[in-house]
Amino acid sequence: MITLVTIVHVLVCVFLILVILLQAGKGGGMGSAFGGGGSATVFGGRGAQTFLGKLTSASAAIFMLTSLTLAYHSTHSVSVVERRAASLPATAPAPAPAPVGAPAAPAPVSSPASAPAPVSSPASAPSPAR
């Protein structure tokens, strides 16, 4: 069902783009607003709606209905991640046993703060090159 709605949605989208591109403009654009045309064209005195205008209105209505249907379906369905999480077992896998001869815990590491800092005498430091 949703696959059919998606296919119709894409087809209507392409059709709507084509129908809009086929329509002619209303007039001279901004040039008619500054005295280039009559006052009827400034406010769009078109009269009856053309066939392409009716086709645009119908396809826009279908496009909106399919958009709302797809949006409603996407909010009321379970996501793929939730389905995958539900199909996994609830218990976590046990950790792998340690190999024979390996230490059970890591060796303690002495912190750098407890180790004595190396002392360098000023006489043994090399002089900077000039």
C-alpha positions in Angstrom: 0.0 0.0 0.0 2.7 2.5 1.0 4.8 1.5 -2.0 1.9 2.4 -4.2 1.5 5.8 -2.5 5.2 6.4 -2.8 5.2 5.6 -6.6 2.1 7.9 -7.1 3.8 10.6 -5.1 7.0 10.5 -7.2 5.0 10.4 -10.5 2.8 13.3 -9.5 5.9 15.3 -8.4 7.5 14.9 -11.8 4.2 15.6 -13.6 3.7 18.8 -11.4 7.2 20.0 -12.3 6.5 19.5 -16.0 3.1 21.2 -16.0 4.4 24.2 -14.1 7.3 24.6 -16.6 4.9 24.4 -19.5 2.8 27.3 -18.3 3.3 30.8 -19.7 4.0 33.8 -17.5 1.3 36.3 -16.6 2.8 39.3 -18.3 5.9 41.4 -18.5 6.8 41.0 -14.9 8.1 44.1 -13.1 8.3 46.0 -16.4 4.6 46.3 -16.6 4.3 47.6 -13.0 6.3 50.7 -14.0 4.2 51.8 -16.9 5.2 49.3 -19.5 1.8 47.6 -19.7 -1.9 48.1 -19.0 -3.3 48.1 -15.5 -5.2 44.9 -16.1 -2.0 42.9 -16.5 -0.4 44.3 -13.3 -3.1 42.7 -11.2 -3.4 39.6 -13.4 -6.7 40.0 -15.3 -6.6 36.5 -16.7 -10.3 35.6 -16.7 -11.0 31.9 -16.7 -8.4 29.4 -15.6 -6.6 27.6 -18.4 -6.4 23.8 -18.8 -2.8 23.8 -17.6 -3.9 25.8 -14.5 -6.6 23.2 -13.7 -4.1 20.4 -14.2 -1.6 22.1 -11.9 -4.3 22.6 -9.2 -5.4 18.9 -9.4 -1.8 17.6 -9.3 -0.9 19.9 -6.5 -3.9 18.6 -4.5 -2.8 14.9 -5.2 0.7 15.8 -4.2 -0.4 17.3 -0.9 -2.6 14.2 -0.1 0.2 11.8 -0.8 2.6 13.9 1.2 0.3 13.9 4.2 -0.3 10.1 3.8 3.4 9.4 3.7 4.1 11.7 6.7 1.3 10.0 8.7 2.6 6.6 7.9 6.2 7.4 8.8 5.2 8.7 12.2 3.0 5.7 13.0 5.4 3.0 12.0 8.2 1.3 13.8 11.7 2.3 12.6 14.2 -0.2 11.3 16.5 0.4 14.3 13.7 -0.5 16.7 12.8 -3.6 14.7 16.4 -4.7 14.7 16.8 -4.1 18.5 13.6 -6.1 19.2 14.9 -9.1 17.2 18.2 -9.2 19.1 18.4 -11.4 22.2 18.0 -9.5 25.5 21.1 -11.0 27.2 24.6 -9.7 26.5 27.2 -12.1 25.3 29.6 -13.5 28.0 33.2 -12.1 27.8 35.7 -14.5 26.3 37.8 -16.4 28.8 41.4 -15.2 29.3 44.1 -17.4 27.6 46.1 -19.8 29.9 49.2 -18.1 31.2 47.9 -14.6 30.9 47.8 -12.4 34.0 44.3 -12.1 35.5 44.7 -8.3 36.0 47.0 -5.8 34.3 50.2 -4.9 36.1 50.1 -1.8 38.3 51.6 1.2 36.5 53.5 3.7 38.6 52.2 7.3 38.1 54.6 9.9 36.8 54.0 12.0 39.9 55.5 9.4 42.2 58.7 8.8 40.1 61.6 11.1 40.9 62.2 13.8 38.3 65.6 13.7 36.6 67.9 16.4 37.8 70.1 18.1 35.3 72.9 20.4 36.3 73.4 23.7 34.5 77.0 22.8 33.7 76.2 19.6 31.9 73.5 21.3 29.7 74.8 22.1 26.2 75.2 25.7 25.3 73.0 27.2 22.6 74.6 27.6 19.2 75.3 31.2 18.1 
